[in-house]
Amino acid sequence: MAKSTKFDREQVIDKATNLYWQKGFHGTSMRHLQEVIDMRPGSIYAAFGSKEGLFKETLAHYTQQGLMTLEECCNTEQTILAGLKAFVKELIIVQAEQAPSSMCMLAKTIGELTNDNSELLEEAKNSLKTIESAFQAQLEKAQQLGEIDLDKDCALMARHLQIQIAGLRTYSKAYDGQLPLAQMIDQIFDRPPF
């Protein structure tokens, strides 16, 4: 009879995501992982292959959580643009108070890793592109619904939104939350290219 898994994989990945997000890949030791996810190194290697394997799964988990939040925001607001604005406020204002880091985990990873960790670096870059593609898809929906002029380039707008989010997250960290963030987010959507 096969041995049953003695841990909740999703819960382990969730805890590891928060730890990696807080400390970064290099700042997270096997001892940190062992303490936070309550698994011995041998069990971590058996379940995930390596510290890198677990990190790769946390990047995918973080990305999936972001995509689900984006979808939820766009589905619950009256317009797609209102949903995108709600998503940005969720990331920059709401989650900043609860998240392990005010920085985006993907951006933090891209800033931290070098070509010595090229596979993980590419994974983080691809995840960021996946989120940008989801922005583009939502903007295209908004365009079809008449919320955005047909002559606007949705790919360019998605890129612009991604840059604005990264910039606001970084900038707000420098000012310890003392900025008029809601007003700054409103300005993203009140001015071109939207």
C-alpha positions as CSV (number, residue, x, y, z in Angstrom):
1,M,0.0,0.0,0.0
2,A,1.4,3.4,-1.0
3,K,2.2,5.8,1.8
4,S,-0.2,8.8,2.0
5,T,1.2,12.3,2.0
6,K,1.4,13.6,5.6
7,F,1.2,17.3,4.7
8,D,-1.2,19.6,3.0
9,R,0.8,20.6,-0.2
10,E,-1.3,23.7,-0.8
11,Q,-0.8,24.9,2.8
12,V,3.0,24.3,2.6
13,I,3.2,26.2,-0.7
14,D,1.2,29.1,0.7
15,K,3.5,29.3,3.8
16,A,6.6,29.0,1.7
17,T,5.3,31.7,-0.7
18,N,5.0,34.1,2.2
19,L,8.5,33.3,3.5
20,Y,10.2,33.6,0.1
21,W,8.2,36.8,-0.6
22,Q,9.4,38.3,2.7
23,K,13.1,37.1,2.6
24,G,13.7,36.5,-1.0
25,F,15.2,33.4,-2.5
26,H,18.7,33.8,-1.2
27,G,17.6,35.2,2.2
28,T,15.5,32.0,2.8
29,S,17.6,29.2,4.2
30,M,16.6,25.6,4.5
31,R,16.3,26.1,8.3
32,H,13.8,29.0,7.7
33,L,11.8,26.7,5.4
34,Q,12.0,23.9,7.9
35,E,10.6,26.1,10.7
36,V,7.9,27.8,8.7
37,I,6.5,24.9,6.7
38,D,7.2,22.3,9.5
39,M,9.0,19.8,7.2
40,R,12.4,18.3,7.5
41,P,14.9,18.9,4.6
42,G,14.6,15.3,3.5
43,S,10.8,15.7,3.2
44,I,11.2,19.0,1.4
45,Y,13.5,17.4,-1.2
46,A,11.2,14.4,-1.5
47,A,8.1,16.5,-2.1
48,F,9.6,19.4,-4.2
49,G,13.0,18.1,-5.4
50,S,15.0,21.0,-4.0
51,K,14.8,24.5,-2.5
52,E,14.6,25.8,-6.1
53,G,11.8,23.4,-6.9
54,L,9.7,24.7,-4.0
55,F,10.5,28.3,-5.0
56,K,9.4,27.6,-8.5
57,E,6.1,26.4,-7.1
58,T,5.7,29.4,-4.9
59,L,6.2,31.7,-8.0
60,A,3.4,29.8,-9.8
61,H,1.2,30.0,-6.6
62,Y,1.8,33.8,-6.2
63,T,1.0,34.3,-9.9
64,Q,-2.1,32.3,-9.7
65,Q,-3.3,34.2,-6.7
66,G,-2.8,37.5,-8.5
67,L,-4.7,36.3,-11.6
68,M,-7.6,35.1,-9.4
69,T,-7.7,38.5,-7.6
70,L,-7.6,40.3,-10.9
71,E,-10.5,38.2,-12.3
72,E,-12.5,38.6,-9.1
73,C,-12.0,42.4,-9.2
74,C,-13.0,42.7,-12.8
75,N,-16.1,40.5,-12.3
76,T,-17.4,42.3,-9.3
77,E,-17.0,45.9,-10.3
78,Q,-19.5,47.6,-12.7
79,T,-16.9,48.1,-15.4
80,I,-13.7,46.4,-16.4
81,L,-11.7,49.7,-15.8
82,A,-13.2,49.9,-12.3
83,G,-12.2,46.3,-11.8
84,L,-8.6,47.1,-12.8
85,K,-8.5,50.1,-10.6
86,A,-9.9,48.0,-7.7
87,F,-7.2,45.4,-8.4
88,V,-4.4,48.0,-8.3
89,K,-5.8,49.4,-5.0
90,E,-6.0,45.9,-3.6
91,L,-2.3,45.3,-4.4
92,I,-1.0,48.7,-3.4
93,I,-3.2,49.7,-0.4
94,V,-5.0,46.7,1.0
95,Q,-2.4,44.0,0.6
96,A,0.5,46.3,1.5
97,E,-0.7,46.2,5.1
98,Q,-1.1,42.4,5.2
99,A,1.5,41.1,2.7
100,P,5.0,39.8,3.8
101,S,6.5,42.6,1.6
102,S,5.1,45.7,-0.1
103,M,7.2,44.7,-3.1
104,C,5.8,42.4,-5.8
105,M,7.3,39.0,-5.2
106,L,8.0,38.6,-9.0
107,A,9.7,42.0,-9.3
108,K,11.6,41.3,-6.1
109,T,12.8,38.0,-7.5
110,I,13.8,39.5,-10.8
111,G,15.8,42.2,-8.9
112,E,17.4,39.6,-6.7
113,L,18.4,36.7,-9.0
114,T,21.2,36.6,-11.4
115,N,22.0,34.3,-14.3
116,D,23.3,31.8,-11.7
117,N,19.7,31.1,-11.1
118,S,18.6,31.5,-14.7
119,E,15.7,29.0,-14.6
120,L,14.1,30.7,-11.6
121,L,14.8,34.1,-13.1
122,E,13.1,33.1,-16.3
123,E,10.2,31.7,-14.3
124,A,9.7,35.0,-12.5
125,K,9.9,36.9,-15.8
126,N,7.4,34.6,-17.5
127,S,5.0,35.0,-14.5
128,L,5.2,38.8,-14.8
129,K,4.5,38.5,-18.5
130,T,1.5,36.2,-17.8
131,I,0.0,38.9,-15.5
132,E,0.6,41.6,-18.1
133,S,-1.2,39.4,-20.7
134,A,-4.1,39.1,-18.3
135,F,-4.2,42.9,-18.0
136,Q,-4.2,43.1,-21.8
137,A,-7.1,40.6,-22.0
138,Q,-9.1,42.6,-19.6
139,L,-8.4,45.8,-21.4
140,E,-9.4,44.2,-24.7
141,K,-12.7,43.3,-23.1
142,A,-13.1,46.8,-21.9
143,Q,-12.4,48.0,-25.4
144,Q,-15.1,45.7,-26.8
145,L,-17.6,47.0,-24.3
146,G,-16.8,50.6,-25.3
147,E,-15.0,51.6,-22.1
148,I,-11.8,52.3,-24.1
149,D,-11.4,53.8,-27.6
150,L,-10.8,51.3,-30.3
151,D,-7.7,53.2,-31.4
152,K,-5.9,52.5,-28.1
153,D,-3.2,49.8,-28.0
154,C,-4.2,47.3,-25.3
155,A,-0.7,45.7,-25.2
156,L,0.8,49.1,-24.6
157,M,-1.8,50.0,-21.9
158,A,-1.1,46.6,-20.2
159,R,2.6,47.4,-20.1
160,H,1.9,50.9,-18.8
161,L,-0.3,49.5,-16.0
162,Q,2.4,46.9,-15.0
163,I,5.0,49.7,-14.8
164,Q,2.7,51.9,-12.8
165,I,2.0,49.1,-10.3
166,A,5.7,48.3,-9.9
167,G,6.6,52.0,-9.6
168,L,3.9,52.7,-7.0
169,R,4.8,49.7,-4.9
170,T,8.4,50.7,-4.8
171,Y,7.8,54.4,-4.3
172,S,5.3,53.8,-1.5
173,K,7.8,51.6,0.3
174,A,10.3,54.5,0.3
175,Y,7.7,56.7,2.0
176,D,6.3,54.2,4.5
177,G,2.7,54.6,3.4
178,Q,2.7,58.3,3.8
179,L,1.6,59.0,0.2
180,P,-1.9,59.7,-1.1
181,L,-1.9,56.3,-2.8
182,A,-5.6,56.2,-3.7
183,Q,-5.4,59.5,-5.5
184,M,-2.2,58.4,-7.3
185,I,-4.0,55.2,-8.5
186,D,-7.0,57.3,-9.7
187,Q,-4.6,59.4,-11.7
188,I,-3.3,56.2,-13.5
189,F,-6.8,55.6,-14.9
190,D,-7.8,59.3,-15.4
191,R,-4.9,60.0,-17.8
192,P,-3.8,58.5,-21.1
193,P,-3.2,55.9,-22.3
194,F,-6.6,54.9,-20.9
